[in-house]
């Protein structure tokens, strides 16, 4: 039982789930300019659980759909290695879905939060079932879904605080765009170590259609665009430049070095280590994005 639980947590990809949860509260802080205190302790916990459960469900179904490819690409994963049965994985995923939807019904506004949760689940599983096999479309959909939590957090905070100023919405948009571009780059790079298995499973990626070198170059270009966009918030005076750049500049430098390393050696080993380090850098960059918003203009309730 303990091994099954460990395998299910591995299927759920806990770091990804945590990053998605943090992104929601980052989006809320983008609007409020302060910690997301517009949520009650219960709402904070419920939103965190919903985000984690949704991520667990989507990632688990993703591995179920990728089973044949993973027998070649990642035979150590819980499903191809036999540590978790497909039946147990389906049961866990269904539980995650039901629990997340039930929790969403306890949050105000009820229809909005429930529909946001349901829409994300539907879109993500459309990707799992067939979207990933559509050339580049799957990568675009993953990038959109991954950046979606920032926008959700911003929308929820704006509704709670009744503050829809253009500068705050512009800040939220730029943060979402940065996340979209960097995740899209990471998704394209992730295709490099999976070329053999993806071809066997009929999945068309940039890497197995145009080659690993081209995929690495395209990913590096997208990382570069994300870095360029990251300079717009301070230039447009949407963030506190000192607090923001203190974190974002070192992260940008490390991302650029990662992109250069991937271009220089677009091999399976380099790409596998790259995707892990880039995820860590994305989480770290959230700190800079938050600090930039928090110290720029703390939210003052309208009178």
C-alpha positions in Angstrom: 0.0 0.0 0.0 2.8 2.4 0.9 4.6 1.8 -2.4 1.3 2.4 -4.3 0.8 5.7 -2.4 4.4 6.8 -3.2 3.9 5.8 -6.8 0.6 7.8 -7.0 2.4 10.9 -5.6 5.1 10.4 -8.2 2.4 10.2 -10.9 0.8 13.4 -9.6 4.2 15.2 -9.9 4.1 17.1 -6.6 6.5 19.9 -7.6 4.3 20.8 -10.6 1.2 20.8 -8.3 2.9 23.1 -5.9 4.0 25.4 -8.7 0.5 25.6 -10.0 -0.9 26.3 -6.6 1.6 29.1 -6.0 0.7 30.6 -9.4 -2.9 31.1 -8.3 -1.8 33.1 -5.2 0.8 34.9 -7.3 -2.0 36.0 -9.6 -4.0 37.2 -6.6 -1.0 39.1 -5.3 -0.5 40.8 -8.6 -3.8 42.5 -8.2 -3.7 43.2 -4.5 0.0 44.2 -4.3 0.2 42.3 -1.1 -0.2 38.8 0.3 -3.5 37.3 -0.8 -5.3 38.2 2.4 -8.6 38.7 0.6 -9.1 34.9 1.1 -10.2 33.5 4.4 -8.1 30.7 6.0 -10.6 28.1 4.8 -10.7 29.6 1.3 -6.9 29.6 1.2 -6.7 25.9 2.2 -9.6 24.9 -0.2 -8.1 26.7 -3.2 -4.7 25.1 -2.5 -6.3 21.6 -2.2 -8.4 22.1 -5.4 -5.3 23.2 -7.3 -3.3 20.2 -6.1 -6.0 17.7 -6.7 -6.6 19.0 -10.3 -2.9 18.9 -11.0 -2.7 15.3 -9.6 -5.6 14.2 -11.7 -4.3 15.7 -15.0 -0.8 14.4 -14.5 -2.0 10.9 -13.6 -4.2 10.7 -16.7 -1.3 12.0 -18.7 0.9 9.1 -17.6 -1.9 6.6 -18.3 -2.2 7.9 -21.9 1.6 7.9 -22.2 2.1 4.4 -21.0 3.3 2.9 -24.3 5.7 5.7 -24.9 7.0 5.6 -21.4 7.8 1.9 -21.7 10.5 3.2 -24.0 11.2 6.7 -22.8 10.9 6.2 -19.0 10.5 2.6 -18.0 11.3 3.6 -14.4 8.0 5.6 -14.1 5.3 4.1 -11.7 3.0 2.6 -14.5 5.5 1.0 -16.9 7.6 -0.3 -13.9 4.4 -1.9 -12.4 4.7 0.0 -9.1 1.2 1.3 -9.7 -1.5 -0.5 -11.7 -3.5 1.3 -14.4 -6.7 0.5 -12.5 -5.3 2.2 -9.4 -4.2 5.2 -11.4 -7.7 5.6 -12.9 -9.3 5.3 -9.5 -7.0 7.9 -8.0 -7.6 10.3 -10.9 -11.4 10.0 -10.6 -11.2 10.6 -6.8 -9.1 13.7 -7.4 -11.6 15.1 -9.9 -14.7 14.5 -7.7 -12.9 15.9 -4.6 -11.8 19.0 -6.4 -15.2 19.7 -7.9 -17.0 19.2 -4.6 -14.6 21.5 -2.9 -15.1 24.2 -5.6 -18.8 24.2 -4.7 -17.9 25.4 -1.2 -16.3 28.6 -2.5 -17.9 31.9 -3.5 -18.8 32.7 -6.2 -20.0 29.1 -6.6 -20.7 29.0 -10.3 -17.5 30.7 -11.3 -15.0 28.7 -9.3 -16.8 25.4 -10.2 -16.8 26.3 -13.9 -13.1 27.4 -13.8 -12.2 24.0 -12.2 -14.3 22.0 -14.6 -13.1 23.9 -17.7 -9.5 23.4 -16.7 -10.1 19.6 -16.2 -11.8 19.3 -19.5 -9.2 21.2 -21.5 -6.3 19.4 -19.9 -7.8 16.0 -20.5 -8.6 16.8 -24.1 -4.8 17.4 -24.3 -4.2 14.1 -22.6 -6.5 12.1 -24.8 -5.6 13.5 -28.2 -4.2 17.0 -28.1 -0.6 16.0 -27.5 -0.5 14.1 -30.8 -1.4 17.3 -32.7 1.8 18.8 -33.8 2.8 21.8 -31.7 -0.9 22.3 -30.6 -0.3 20.1 -27.6 2.7 22.2 -26.5 0.6 25.4 -26.9 -2.2 23.9 -24.9 0.1 22.9 -22.0 1.7 26.4 -21.9 -1.8 28.0 -21.9 -3.0 25.7 -19.1 0.1 26.2 -17.0 -0.1 30.0 -17.2 -3.9 29.9 -16.6 -3.6 29.7 -12.8 -2.0 33.2 -12.7 -4.9 34.6 -14.6 -7.4 32.8 -12.3 -5.8 34.2 -9.2 -5.8 37.7 -10.7 -9.5 37.4 -11.6 -10.5 36.1 -8.2 -8.7 38.9 -6.4 -10.1 41.6 -8.7 -13.6 40.2 -8.0 -13.1 40.2 -4.3 -11.5 43.6 -4.1 -13.6 45.2 -6.9 -10.4 46.7 -8.4 -10.1 46.6 -12.2 -7.4 49.2 -12.8 -5.6 48.9 -16.2 -2.1 48.9 -14.6 -3.0 46.0 -12.4 -4.5 44.0 -15.2 -1.5 44.8 -17.5 0.8 43.5 -14.8 -1.3 40.3 -14.6 -1.2 39.9 -18.4 2.6 40.3 -18.6 3.1 37.8 -15.8 0.9 35.4 -17.6 2.7 35.9 -20.9 6.1 35.3 -19.3 4.8 32.0 -17.9 3.3 31.0 -21.2 6.5 31.6 -23.2 8.8 29.9 -20.7 6.5 26.9 -20.3 6.1 26.6 -24.1 9.9 26.6 -24.4 10.2 23.9 -21.7 7.5 21.7 -23.4 9.4 21.9 -26.7 12.6 21.0 -25.0 10.9 18.0 -23.2 10.4 16.4 -26.6 14.1 16.0 -27.1 14.6 13.0 -24.8 11.3 11.4 -25.9 12.0 11.2 -29.6 12.1 7.4 -29.8 9.1 6.7 -27.6 7.0 9.5 -29.2 7.6 8.2 -32.7 6.5 4.7 -31.5 3.4 6.1 -30.0 2.6 8.3 -33.0 3.2 11.6 -31.2 4.6 14.3 -33.5 6.8 16.8 -31.8 9.2 19.5 -32.9 12.1 17.3 -31.9 11.1 14.1 -33.8 9.9 16.1 -36.9 12.6 18.7 -37.3 15.4 17.3 -35.1 16.7 17.8 -31.6 18.9 20.7 -32.6 16.0 22.7 -34.1 13.9 22.0 -31.0 16.6 23.2 -28.7 17.1 26.4 -30.8 13.4 27.1 -30.8 13.1 26.5 -27.1 16.1 28.9 -26.5 14.4 31.6 -28.7 11.2 31.3 -26.6 13.2 31.6 -23.4 14.7 34.7 -24.8 11.3 36.2 -25.6 10.2 35.4 -22.0 13.3 37.2 -20.7 12.6 40.2 -22.9 9.0 40.4 -21.7 10.3 40.2 -18.1 11.8 43.7 -18.5 8.5 45.3 -19.5 6.9 45.5 -16.0 9.8 47.6 -14.5 10.1 49.7 -17.7 6.3 50.4 -17.6 6.5 51.1 -13.8 4.2 48.2 -13.0 6.4 46.8 -10.3 9.0 47.9 -7.8 12.1 47.6 -10.0 14.6 46.9 -7.2 12.6 44.1 -5.5 11.6 42.6 -8.8 15.0 42.7 -10.5 16.8 41.4 -7.4 15.3 38.0 -8.1 14.4 38.2 -11.8 17.8 39.2 -13.1 19.7 36.2 -11.6 16.9 33.9 -12.7 17.1 35.3 -16.3 20.8 34.8 -16.3 20.4 31.2 -15.2 17.7 30.6 -17.8 19.9 32.0 -20.5 22.7 29.7 -19.5 20.3 26.7 -19.5 19.1 27.7 -23.0 22.7 28.0 -24.2 23.7 24.6 -22.7 20.7 22.9 -24.3 21.5 24.4 -27.7 25.2 23.3 -27.4 24.3 19.8 -26.5 20.6 18.9 -27.4 21.0 15.3 -26.0 18.6 13.2 -24.0 20.7 13.5 -20.8 21.0 17.3 -21.0 17.3 17.8 -21.9 16.2 15.6 -18.9 18.3 17.6 -16.4 17.3 20.8 -18.1 13.5 20.4 -17.6 14.1 19.8 -13.9 16.3 22.8 -13.4 14.0 25.1 -15.4 11.0 24.1 -13.3 13.0 25.1 -10.2 13.9 28.4 -11.8 10.2 29.0 -12.7 9.2 28.6 -9.1 12.1 30.9 -8.0 11.0 33.5 -10.5 7.6 33.6 -8.8 9.3 35.1 -5.7 10.6 38.0 -7.8 7.2 38.5 -9.5 5.5 38.6 -6.2 8.0 41.0 -4.6 7.8 43.3 -7.6 4.0 43.6 -7.1 4.0 43.6 -3.3 6.4 46.5 -2.9 5.1 48.6 -5.8 1.8 49.8 -4.5 0.1 48.0 -1.6 -3.6 47.7 -2.2 -5.8 50.3 -0.5 -9.5 49.4 -0.2 -11.7 51.8 -2.1 -13.9 54.0 0.0 
